[in-house]
Amino acid sequence: MKKPINISENAQLISGVGASSWFTIMPEGELYRIERFSPEGKLECSRLFTLDESTFDINSEYEFTYLSHCKECTIVQNELIYKFYTDEY
């Protein structure tokens, strides 16, 4: 699937049976801003997420995976699974 021009070059696509989504992550203070976009590039959510695990390195290779949505996101890095959570609605 071709990435829409309004989405960051670092965005990752999670392909789904019903729908696919693009995800981006950026550090924001002690938290992480994760954004989800539709396949067409429409911003579906932009929220601040917490992560309890301190070994995640935003500057090292990582991959968004299932289960990821606007309340919880999962990232795999160095064979470790990181869960990001938000209380924003």
Buried (B, 14 or more C-beta within 10 A) or exposed (E): EEBBEEBBEEBBBBEEEEEEBBBBBEEEEEBBBBBBBBBEEEEEBBBBBEBEEEEBEEEEEBEBBEEBBBBEBBBEBEEEEBBBEBEEE
